[in-house]
Structures are given as C-alpha cells and as structure tokens.
C-alpha cells in the first residue's frame, strides 16, 4: 500500500461487539481489533468466510453499525461517532453498493427517481437533477430511456448498474462495495467488474471491496485483507498474497479457487480445514485459527499473534510462519 500520502480511509483497532439479548455478560465479538488503510484511487478487498466480520466492518465504516471502540478516519477526519446531520453531509463523499440490487431499489419508484433521491436530499434543483440522471446512466452504460422505467423491467445486471449510478450521484471519493457481483449471473459479473475498474480509472475512486470470491478479488483488488473470526489473518498487495500466502487460512482459501485447466485442478493440493468455525461468543484465547490449523503448536493456544512482516511481502498473524509476530512471547511465558 502506498505510504507517500495520507490514506483516504484509515481504520484503527476497530471493534464491533454485540450484547446477546437476554444475557448480561455474553458478547459477540463480530470485529475484534481491525486496522487497515484504503489509499485514494486503490481497491482494498476484505475477504473471508461468512461470519468473519468483513461486512460488519464495512457497515461500521459507512455508519450502519455502531462501533464499540477504535477509530475510523476519512480524509484525516475522525468519523467514528458522527451524528445524523454530520453523517448525511458525509454521504456525498462515501457511498455503499449492496449485494442484491433488487433489494436496493424501491420497486414503486422509477429508475430516474431512484437515482435522483440523493440529489433531492441535498437540495439540487429539478432541472439539474434530470441532467445529472442522464449523465449517470450514460456513465454506467445504460440508455437515458430507462429513467422512466421501474426496476421490474430491468435485468439483474442493469439493476446493479442503476445502483452504481445512484452511488455516484454526489461524486463520492470512496465506494464500499458489499459483494457487488455475487448475486449476478456469471456472464454478467465480468461486465460489472470491468465497469467498476473503468469508473475507478476515470473518476479516481477508491473502493473497499467485500467478497468471499478470491478469483474476483484477484481480478480487481490492489490490496487484500484476509479476515478470520473478526480479526485480520493476513494482508498485503494482492499479487504478493496470492503468490506467497503465509497464513494457513489464506493458503486454504487460495487452494479452493477453481482452476480452468482440468489437469491442474485434479493434481493440485487442496487444503481441507478440519473442525468448525469457532463462535465469536467464545473465541479461542490464543490464535483464533488454532482449532482448525494444520500446523499449530502449543504456544498457538496460549498467545494471540499480531500482524508482522513476512519474507514474501505480506503481513501475517501466525506464530509458526512468522515468529516475529509475537516478539514478547518468551517474556510473557516466564
């Protein structure tokens, strides 16, 4: 990640914990101490299995989930605890695109009205709103005539283009993309990904891209963050992470990516994880991955590793692969 200028988005030791209804003490640690940056003009992907905390992290950043502790900075301003008025003012700078475009669009509103909505909230005059809608539809590759139609007249790919157009209405600097192609047919996914990359190139957008599909992530992301049980297992530039993953969890995820060559697919080793994903109600006291890890040792059950630089260029939280991840281990045992 670039260090030449301040990142557009900085997340520092973010925690999002939920109290369990009916219990005075039980807490779900959905996100448990996550830190990362999103530089301007780059795509940073959050990946991992369902329940790893990636979407909760995104929702906390956008203001849809309250944070328990930690800080979120946007353009060097702390936005962690903004009130509704300040959050509304930020809407033009940061927008979210959800997984299901059908759920994101009101079926009773025309496409033009849906795209116009954020402009109306910000007080744009009607004539400028109509002009902006035409510009946005053209920008995402849709004809202006669709503005008068309702969502049920559109295909899934067209709906997602509309949702992206609405997210662009106020010229944001950052888009949070929550599984933006997973609800689409395979044939349409590459078209939407290519559109997103084109928009980024033309508009200088930064993306926080949430996905469980590592083949998609490799196609679009500059940097990748692998999450497990609310924590970061490994992070780094995408090519470095795919070329030399250090955390056993990252290695398992990458081994599951389908390969077009059937011979390679049959002969390559696939890492099968044993055991179940631990409950965020009672995470292991040491490494969160210890119960499923094929290379764990005794100290992994006692000490929680921290991210540290690996020889391959990534940062990994693994006491076996990157022993320096726990520089105080000996002192804490004695």
N, C-alpha and C positions, 0 to 999 in steps of 0.2 A: 504494500500500500504506500502511496506517495506521502512523503514527510516534508515536502517543500513548502507547504502552506497548511493553514488550519483546515481540518476536515469540515465538510458541510454539516455532518451529523456525528456526534460523539455520545456514546453510551458508556457510563462508568458505574461499575459494580451494581448493576440493576437487579433488584429483587422484586418479584411479584408473588406474594403469598396470599392464599385464600383460607379464611377460617372455615372449618367444617361445621355446617349447620347442626345444631343440637349438641355440640361439644365445646367445652370451654378451653381446651388445650390443643386439640388436633388442628394441624395446619398443613395445607397442600403447598409445597414449595414448587410452584409451576416454573418460575425463573429464579435462579438462586446464585446471583453474583456474576452477571454477564457484562463484559466490557468489549467494545469494538468501535471502529470508526467507519464512516462512509464518506470518502472524498468526493468532491464535486466532479460530475461527469463520469463517474465509475459505477459499476454494478457490483454490489456485495450480496452474496447469496447466503441465506440461513437454511441449512438442510438438516435432516434427521427424521427418525420415525415419528409416527403420530404420538403425541403426548410428550415430545421432547422439550416443548416450550417455545418453539420458533414463532408460532402465530401469536401467542401471548406476548412475546417480546415486541412483535410488530404492533399489536394493539395498544400496548403501553406507550410506545413511541408516538403513535398517532393520537393518543388521548382517549382511547376507547376502554382502557383498563387502568385502574388506579395503581400507582406504584407503592410498594412497601418501603423501599429505601433505594438509595443510589440517585444518580443524576442523568438527565438527558439534555444535551446541548445541541441547539440548531443555530447555525451561523454564529457560534460563540455565545449565544444567549441561552440561559437556563430555562427550559420549557417544562420542567418536570411537574410543576404544580400550578399550571396556568388556570385561571378561572374561565368561565364560559365565554366571556367577552373577548379575552385575550386569545383564547383558542380559536374563536371564529375569525379573528384577524389573521391568525396564522394559516387558515385554511387555504389561502391563495399561494402559500409557499410550500405546503406539504399536502399531498393527497394520497388516497388509498384506492387500489383497484382490487375488488374481491374476486374470489374463485368462481362463483356462479353468476354470470351476467344476467340471467333471467330473474334471480332474486334481487339483484341490484337495481333493476328498473321497475318503476311503477307501471303495471300493465294498462292502467287507465290514462296515462299521460302519453302524449305524442313524443317522438324522439326529439323534436325541436324543443319542447317544453322541458324534457329531462336535462338536456344539455344546458338550457337557459337557466335552470334553477339556481346554480351557484352565482351566476351573473346577476340575477334578480335580487338575491340576498345581499349582494354587495352594492346594489343601487345603480346598476348600469341602465341607461335609457333604452327604451324598446327598440329603436332603430339600430342601435349599436349591437344589441343582443342578436338580432336577426343576422346581421352581417357576420358576427363572431361565430354563430352556429354554422353558417355556410363555410367559413374558413376552416373550422374544426372538422367538419365532415370531410372536406377535401383533404385535410391533413392526414386523416386516418384511412383514406382510400374509399370513401363512400359517396354516392351521388347526393346532391343537395335535395333531391326529391324525397329522400327518406325522412326528412324532417317532419312531414305531415303524417307519417305512419305511426302505428303503435307497435310495441315490442313483439307482439304475437305474429306480426307479418315478416319478421326477420329471422334469419338463421342464427345458430349459436355464435358463429364467428362474427357475423355482423353486429350482434348484440354486444360482444366484447369490444369491438371497435367503437361502438357508441359509448360504452362505459369509459374507455380510454379517452375518447374525445371530451367527455364531461370532466374527467380528471384534469385535462389540460386547459380547461376553460379560463382559469385565472393565472395561467402561465407559472405553474409551480417550479421549484428548483429540485424537489425530491418526490418521487413516486414510490410508495410502498406497494409492492405487487404480491398479493397473497394467493399463491397457487394460480396465477392468471391464465394458464392454459390447460390445467388438469381436467376441467370439465368439458373440454372441446374434443372433437374427433381428431384422430392422429393426423389426418390430411390437412387440418386447419391449423394445428399447433405451430408448424414451422412458419406459416404465413404471419401469425400474430407475433411470434418471436422476431421475425425479420422486421416487422413494423416497429416493434419496441426498440430494436437496435438502430433503425433508421431515425426514429424520433430522438433517441439519445444523441446520435451523431449531429443531427440538425439543430437541436434545441439546447444541447449541453446539459441534459437531465442527469441526475443521479438516481439510481434505483437501489432499493432494498428488496431483494427478490426472495420470496419464501417458497420453498419447494421440497418435495421428497424425491423428485426425479433427478438423479445425478447426471443423466445424459443430457437433459435440458440445461442443467446448471453449467456443465462444461461448455455448452454452446454459447451461453450468454454472459456468464459471470466473469469479472476480472479477479475477484477475490471470493473465497468460500470459507464459511464458518460452519463447522460440524457441531451440532448440539446433541447432548445426551442428558436426559433427566434434569433439565433446567440449567445445565452448565455447558461450557464450551470444551469439547474434547480436543479439537484441532482447528487451526485456522491458518490461512496464508493465501498467496496468489494461487489461482485455480490450477494452472498448469503444474506448479510445483507440488501442490497437494495431490493431484491425480498421478503425477509421475512417481512420487516417493512418499506415500502416506506413512505416517509414523504411529498413529494411534491404532490399536487393534480394531476399534469400532469403525474408524474410517476405512480400514482395509477390508472389513466385512461388507460395508456398504458398496465399495467400489467393485468387489468381486461379484456382486449380484447384478451389475449392469449388463443387459443383453448385448451380445456382440453379433454383428451382421454375418460374420463368417461362421458357418455351422461347424467347421472342423475346429476352429479356435474355441468356439463355445463349448464343445464336447470335451476338449482336452485341458482347458484351463482350470485351475483350482478354484472352487467356490467355498468360501468360508461360511459355515453354518454355525450360528450362535446358539448355544445351549441356554436353557433357563428362560424365564420370563422377564420382561421389563419391570424393574422394581417400582414400587408405589412411591410417588412423590410425597405421600404421607409419612413414609418411614424410609428415607434414602439411606444407603449404607454409610457408616461413619467414616470410612476411608474413601477409596476411589469409587465414584458412582457406578462404574462399569465392572467392578470386581466380580460380581456374581455370574457374569456371562463371559468373562475374559479368558481366552485360551492360554495366555502367558502370565497370568497373575502370580505373584509371590506373596509371602506372609505380610510383608510391610504394606502391600496394597490395601489390606483390610484395616490398617491402623491409621494411615496418613492420607489425607486428601491432596492429590497432586495439583500443582499450579502450572499454567502455561509457561513453557520455556522454549527458546530457540532450538530447533533440531538441525542436524547437518544438511538436510535436504532443502532448507529454506522456509519450512513451515514452523509453527509453534504448536507443541503438543503437550497435553496434560497426562503424561504417562511416566510412572516411576521406573519402569523397566526399559522402555525405549529411550527415554530422555531423563536419565537420573538427576540431572541438574534441576529438573522441575521441582525438586524438593531439597533445596540447599541446606535446610536446617533439620533434616530428618534425624541424623545421628544425635544432634543436641537434644531433640525432643524425646528421644528414646531413653536417654540417660538421666 
